[in-house]
Amino acid sequence: MLNLPSTVLVNRVMPKKAFYEHLKTTAAIKEQFVQQIERIEMVASVKEASIHIPGDKDVAEIDVLALYLRGADVPYEAIELVARSIPNKLLFVCLSDESCKLLVRRDRLYETEWMSTDGAKLELVGSTLGELWDSIVSQVVFGDTNSVDLAGRLERKRRSEALQLELKQVEQKRKSEKQVAKRNALFDHKRAIEAELSRLEGEY
């Protein structure tokens, strides 16, 4: 899975009940574990002993968890619960039929599109586990291994997403606006947002 080196592989099933019976949760989240997740498996544990890359003050271990799903609905709340309950950094691999989706949690959950399980690859790049983790996050969010200024790139992405939402709202208001002066002002606002989006997307 993910073309990971054999030294990091664990392939150990984790009991679902350990999450929803012993942690503070809700009936809806428990339902996700029971109905949507067939099983949870720790696929790999990336740490200094298994990959000979030193940890740092923020990252000592990165675990890869596979969630075998009963369908294509992603149990986001259950994933959030697992992410909060395990102190290590986590890469989630959701599997459904012959497809998979990768997810990581940083300030929030980020995910890839669904892709072929056979075609899903992960590169372990970095001189420390902190750099390696940032590279994994970058692969999920941006599709590249670049770990440089990841926090800044994520902030620009969040800003871009907020602007895209604002752009839709401005366009909707402009369509329904009857006054010419207000329509022109909204058009100017639209152009300003588009220019800012173009600038941000060039800095990812």
VOROSE-80216 format. One record per residue (C-alpha): x, y, z; residue in three letters; residue number from 1. Coordinates in Angstrom, 1 decimal, decimal comma, padded with zeros to 4 digits. Each point is the difference from the previous one (the first is absolute). Layout:
REM residues N
east;north;up;aa;i
X;Y;Z;ALA;NUM
...
//
This chain:
REM residues 204
east;north;up;aa;i
000,0;000,0;000,0;MET;1
001,3;003,5;-001,1;LEU;2
003,3;-001,6;-001,0;ASN;3
001,3;000,3;003,6;LEU;4
003,3;-001,6;000,9;PRO;5
-000,3;-003,4;001,8;SER;6
001,9;001,3;003,1;THR;7
-003,0;002,2;001,0;VAL;8
-002,8;-002,5;-000,6;LEU;9
-002,0;-001,2;003,0;VAL;10
-003,3;-001,3;-001,5;ASN;11
-001,8;-000,3;003,4;ARG;12
-003,8;000,1;000,4;VAL;13
-001,2;002,6;002,6;MET;14
-003,3;-000,7;001,7;PRO;15
-002,6;002,6;-000,8;LYS;16
-001,6;-000,3;003,4;LYS;17
003,1;001,4;001,6;ALA;18
-000,9;003,3;-001,6;PHE;19
-003,7;000,3;000,5;TYR;20
-000,4;-001,9;003,3;GLU;21
002,8;001,6;002,0;HIS;22
000,1;003,6;-001,4;LEU;23
-002,5;002,8;000,4;LYS;24
-002,2;-000,1;-003,1;THR;25
-003,5;000,2;-001,3;THR;26
-002,5;-002,5;-001,3;ALA;27
000,4;001,4;-003,5;ALA;28
003,8;-000,5;000,1;ILE;29
-000,4;-003,5;001,4;LYS;30
-002,4;-000,8;-002,8;GLU;31
002,7;001,0;-002,5;GLN;32
002,4;-002,5;001,6;PHE;33
-002,6;-002,8;000,0;VAL;34
-001,7;000,6;-003,4;GLN;35
002,6;001,7;-002,2;GLN;36
003,3;-001,5;001,1;ILE;37
000,6;-003,8;-000,5;GLU;38
003,4;000,0;001,7;ARG;39
002,9;002,2;000,9;ILE;40
003,6;-001,1;-000,6;GLU;41
003,3;001,5;001,0;MET;42
001,8;-000,4;-003,3;VAL;43
003,4;001,7;000,9;ALA;44
001,9;001,7;002,8;SER;45
002,5;002,5;-001,3;VAL;46
002,6;000,8;002,8;LYS;47
003,7;000,2;000,4;GLU;48
000,3;-003,7;000,8;ALA;49
-001,8;-001,1;-003,1;SER;50
001,3;002,6;-002,6;ILE;51
003,2;001,4;001,6;HIS;52
-001,2;003,6;-000,3;ILE;53
000,3;001,9;003,3;PRO;54
-003,1;001,4;001,7;GLY;55
-000,2;003,5;001,3;ASP;56
-001,8;001,9;002,7;LYS;57
-003,3;-000,1;-001,9;ASP;58
000,0;-003,3;-001,7;VAL;59
001,2;-003,3;001,5;ALA;60
-002,2;-002,4;-002,0;GLU;61
-002,3;000,0;-003,0;ILE;62
-002,6;-002,8;-000,2;ASP;63
-001,9;-001,1;-003,2;VAL;64
-003,5;-001,2;000,8;LEU;65
-002,2;-001,8;-002,6;ALA;66
-003,7;000,3;000,4;LEU;67
-001,8;-002,7;-002,0;TYR;68
-003,4;001,6;-000,8;LEU;69
-003,4;-001,5;-000,7;ARG;70
-000,7;002,4;-002,9;GLY;71
001,3;003,3;-001,2;ALA;72
-001,2;002,3;002,8;ASP;73
003,0;001,2;002,0;VAL;74
-000,6;-000,1;003,8;PRO;75
001,6;003,4;000,7;TYR;76
-001,1;000,4;003,6;GLU;77
001,3;-003,5;000,8;ALA;78
003,3;000,9;-001,6;ILE;79
000,2;003,2;002,0;GLU;80
-000,6;-002,0;003,2;LEU;81
002,8;-002,4;-000,9;VAL;82
002,3;002,9;-000,8;ALA;83
-000,6;001,6;003,3;ARG;84
000,4;-003,2;002,0;SER;85
003,5;-001,0;-001,3;ILE;86
002,9;002,3;000,8;PRO;87
002,0;-001,0;-003,1;ASN;88
-000,3;001,6;-003,4;LYS;89
-002,5;-001,9;-002,1;LEU;90
-000,5;-000,7;-003,7;LEU;91
-003,4;-001,5;-000,7;PHE;92
-000,7;-002,2;-003,0;VAL;93
-003,7;-000,5;-000,7;CYS;94
-000,6;-003,1;-002,2;LEU;95
-003,2;-000,8;-001,9;SER;96
000,0;-002,7;-002,7;ASP;97
003,0;000,7;-002,2;GLU;98
000,3;003,7;001,0;SER;99
001,7;001,9;002,8;CYS;100
000,1;003,5;001,4;LYS;101
002,8;001,4;002,2;LEU;102
-000,7;002,4;003,0;LEU;103
002,1;001,8;002,5;VAL;104
-000,9;002,3;002,8;ARG;105
001,9;003,3;000,5;ARG;106
-002,1;003,0;001,0;ASP;107
-002,9;-002,0;-001,5;ARG;108
-000,5;-003,1;-002,1;LEU;109
001,4;000,1;-003,5;TYR;110
-000,6;-002,7;-002,6;GLU;111
000,9;-001,1;-003,5;THR;112
-002,5;-001,0;-002,7;GLU;113
-000,9;-003,7;-000,3;TRP;114
002,6;-001,8;-002,0;MET;115
000,9;-003,5;-001,1;SER;116
001,5;-002,0;002,9;THR;117
002,6;-001,4;-002,3;ASP;118
001,1;003,5;-001,1;GLY;119
000,2;001,5;003,4;ALA;120
003,6;000,7;001,0;LYS;121
001,6;001,8;003,0;LEU;122
003,5;001,4;000,0;GLU;123
001,9;000,2;003,3;LEU;124
002,1;003,1;-000,4;VAL;125
001,8;002,0;002,7;GLY;126
003,1;000,1;002,2;SER;127
-002,1;000,0;003,1;THR;128
-003,4;-001,6;000,8;LEU;129
-001,4;003,6;000,3;GLY;130
001,1;000,7;-003,6;GLU;131
-001,3;-003,4;-001,1;LEU;132
-003,4;000,7;001,6;TRP;133
-000,2;003,4;-001,7;ASP;134
000,8;-001,7;-003,3;SER;135
-002,8;-002,5;000,6;ILE;136
-002,4;002,8;000,7;VAL;137
001,1;001,8;-003,1;SER;138
-000,5;-003,1;-002,1;GLN;139
-003,6;-000,3;001,3;VAL;140
-000,9;003,7;-000,3;VAL;141
002,1;001,2;-003,0;PHE;142
001,1;-003,2;-001,8;GLY;143
003,7;000,6;000,5;ASP;144
002,7;-000,8;002,5;THR;145
001,1;003,6;000,8;ASN;146
000,2;000,5;003,7;SER;147
001,4;003,5;-000,2;VAL;148
-002,3;002,7;001,6;ASP;149
-002,9;-002,5;000,3;LEU;150
-001,7;002,2;002,6;ALA;151
000,0;002,9;-002,3;GLY;152
-001,2;-002,0;-003,0;ARG;153
-002,9;-001,4;002,1;LEU;154
-000,9;003,5;001,2;GLU;155
-000,1;001,2;-003,6;ARG;156
-002,2;-002,9;-000,9;LYS;157
-002,4;000,8;002,8;ARG;158
-000,1;003,6;-001,2;ARG;159
-000,6;-001,1;-003,6;SER;160
-002,9;-002,2;001,1;GLU;161
-001,5;002,9;001,9;ALA;162
000,3;002,3;-003,0;LEU;163
-001,5;-002,6;-002,3;GLN;164
-003,1;-000,2;002,3;LEU;165
-000,1;003,8;000,0;GLU;166
000,3;000,1;-003,8;LEU;167
-003,1;-002,2;-000,3;LYS;168
-002,0;002,2;002,3;GLN;169
001,0;003,1;-001,9;VAL;170
-000,9;-001,5;-003,3;GLU;171
-003,4;-001,1;001,3;GLN;172
-000,7;003,5;001,4;LYS;173
001,1;001,6;-003,3;ARG;174
-002,5;-002,2;-001,9;LYS;175
-002,9;001,2;002,1;SER;176
001,0;003,6;000,4;GLU;177
-002,1;002,4;-002,0;LYS;178
001,8;003,3;000,6;GLN;179
002,7;000,7;-002,6;VAL;180
002,4;001,7;002,5;ALA;181
-000,2;-002,9;002,4;LYS;182
000,5;-002,5;-002,8;ARG;183
003,1;001,8;-001,1;ASN;184
001,3;000,2;003,6;ALA;185
-000,5;-003,8;000,4;LEU;186
001,7;-000,5;-003,4;PHE;187
003,1;001,9;001,3;ASP;188
-000,1;-002,0;003,2;HIS;189
-000,1;-003,2;-002,1;LYS;190
003,0;001,0;-002,0;ARG;191
001,9;000,8;003,2;ALA;192
-000,7;-003,4;001,5;ILE;193
001,0;-001,7;-003,3;GLU;194
003,3;001,9;000,0;ALA;195
000,7;-001,0;003,6;GLU;196
-000,9;-003,7;-000,7;LEU;197
002,4;000,0;-003,0;SER;198
002,8;001,4;002,2;ARG;199
-000,6;-002,5;002,8;LEU;200
-000,2;-003,0;-002,3;GLU;201
003,4;000,9;-001,5;GLY;202
001,5;-000,2;003,5;GLU;203
-001,1;-003,5;001,0;TYR;204
//
